[in-house]
Amino acid sequence: QVPLVESGGGLVQAGGSLRLSCAASGRTFNSYSMAWFRQAPGKDHEFVAAIDWSGSNTNYADFLKGRFTISRDSAKNTLYLQMNSLKPEDTAVYYCGARLQFGSGRWYDYTYRGQGIQVTVSS
């Protein structure tokens, strides 16, 4: 059973917005830091954003320049990524991950990893 399931992806025009969700099942992730990554065709997983267990600390990839916001709802055991001002280069499969320690920007450091959701931004 996959404990993390992403949703909310799809096709959007450039300049539009999407909100991704990552629902945890089977266990609580309230004591875990969580993160979003993305993978474009032919490329490695790229760090997008991370949030610590409390939601008080966040970290973002430099290229985002304030367009995305990571958040979490512990009561719902769910992680979110609000994506605004989307660009065609944001097109990728987006993944969520969870690990106990906060701060890693490497995908394979995450103990639990979702299956990914496609986001396509048209020009």
C-alpha positions as CSV (number, residue, x, y, z in Angstrom):
1,Q,0.0,0.0,0.0
2,V,1.4,3.4,-1.0
3,P,1.0,5.7,1.9
4,L,1.2,9.0,-0.1
5,V,-1.2,9.8,-3.0
6,E,-0.9,13.0,-5.0
7,S,-3.9,14.6,-6.7
8,G,-4.9,17.9,-8.3
9,G,-2.8,17.8,-11.4
10,G,-3.9,18.4,-14.9
11,L,-3.7,20.7,-17.9
12,V,-3.6,24.4,-17.4
13,Q,-2.8,27.4,-19.5
14,A,0.3,29.5,-18.9
15,G,-0.4,32.1,-16.2
16,G,-2.9,29.8,-14.5
17,S,-3.0,28.1,-11.1
18,L,-3.2,24.6,-9.7
19,R,-3.2,23.3,-6.2
20,L,-1.7,19.9,-5.6
21,S,-2.6,17.7,-2.7
22,C,-0.7,14.8,-1.1
23,A,-2.9,12.6,1.1
24,A,-1.3,10.3,3.6
25,S,-3.0,7.0,4.4
26,G,-2.3,4.1,6.6
27,R,-0.2,6.2,9.0
28,T,0.1,9.7,10.3
29,F,2.9,11.9,8.9
30,N,2.4,14.7,11.4
31,S,5.9,14.1,12.8
32,Y,7.6,14.0,9.4
33,S,8.9,16.8,7.2
34,M,7.5,16.6,3.7
35,A,8.5,17.9,0.3
36,W,7.5,18.3,-3.3
37,F,9.7,17.3,-6.2
38,R,9.1,17.2,-9.9
39,Q,10.5,15.3,-12.8
40,A,10.4,16.5,-16.4
41,P,10.9,14.0,-19.3
42,G,14.5,12.9,-19.5
43,K,15.5,14.7,-16.3
44,D,16.2,13.8,-12.7
45,H,13.9,14.6,-9.8
46,E,14.1,18.3,-9.0
47,F,13.5,19.7,-5.6
48,V,10.6,22.1,-5.4
49,A,9.7,22.9,-1.8
50,A,9.9,21.3,1.7
51,I,8.1,21.9,5.0
52,D,9.0,20.7,8.5
53,W,6.7,18.7,10.7
54,S,5.2,21.8,12.4
55,G,4.7,23.8,9.3
56,S,6.8,26.6,10.8
57,N,9.8,26.2,8.5
58,T,9.8,26.0,4.7
59,N,12.4,25.9,2.0
60,Y,11.9,26.6,-1.7
61,A,13.9,26.1,-4.9
62,D,15.5,29.3,-6.1
63,F,13.9,29.1,-9.5
64,L,10.4,29.4,-8.1
65,K,10.7,33.1,-7.2
66,G,7.7,33.1,-5.0
67,R,5.2,31.5,-7.4
68,F,4.6,28.3,-5.3
69,T,3.5,27.9,-1.7
70,I,3.9,24.7,0.3
71,S,1.6,24.0,3.3
72,R,0.2,21.2,5.3
73,D,-2.9,20.4,7.3
74,S,-2.1,18.0,10.1
75,A,-5.7,17.4,11.0
76,K,-6.2,16.1,7.4
77,N,-2.8,14.4,7.2
78,T,-2.4,16.3,3.9
79,L,0.3,18.3,2.2
80,Y,-0.4,21.0,-0.4
81,L,1.4,22.9,-3.1
82,Q,-0.3,26.0,-4.4
83,M,1.2,26.8,-7.8
84,N,0.5,30.3,-9.3
85,S,1.7,32.0,-12.5
86,L,2.5,28.6,-14.1
87,K,4.9,28.5,-17.0
88,P,5.3,25.8,-19.7
89,E,8.6,24.9,-18.1
90,D,6.7,23.8,-15.0
91,T,5.4,20.9,-16.9
92,A,6.4,17.7,-15.1
93,V,5.3,14.9,-12.9
94,Y,5.1,16.2,-9.4
95,Y,5.8,13.9,-6.4
96,C,5.5,14.3,-2.7
97,G,7.8,12.7,-0.1
98,A,8.1,12.3,3.6
99,R,11.1,11.9,5.9
100,L,11.8,12.5,9.6
101,Q,14.6,15.1,9.1
102,F,13.9,18.5,7.5
103,G,16.0,20.0,4.9
104,S,17.0,17.5,2.3
105,G,16.7,18.4,-1.4
106,R,17.5,14.9,-2.6
107,W,14.5,12.8,-3.7
108,Y,16.0,9.4,-2.6
109,D,16.5,10.8,1.0
110,Y,12.8,10.6,1.4
111,T,11.6,7.5,3.2
112,Y,8.0,7.6,1.8
113,R,7.4,8.7,-1.8
114,G,4.3,9.1,-3.8
115,Q,3.6,7.8,-7.3
116,G,3.4,11.3,-8.9
117,I,0.8,13.4,-10.7
118,Q,1.1,15.0,-14.1
119,V,1.0,18.8,-14.4
120,T,1.0,20.1,-18.0
121,V,1.2,23.9,-18.7
122,S,0.3,24.9,-22.2
123,S,1.7,28.1,-23.8
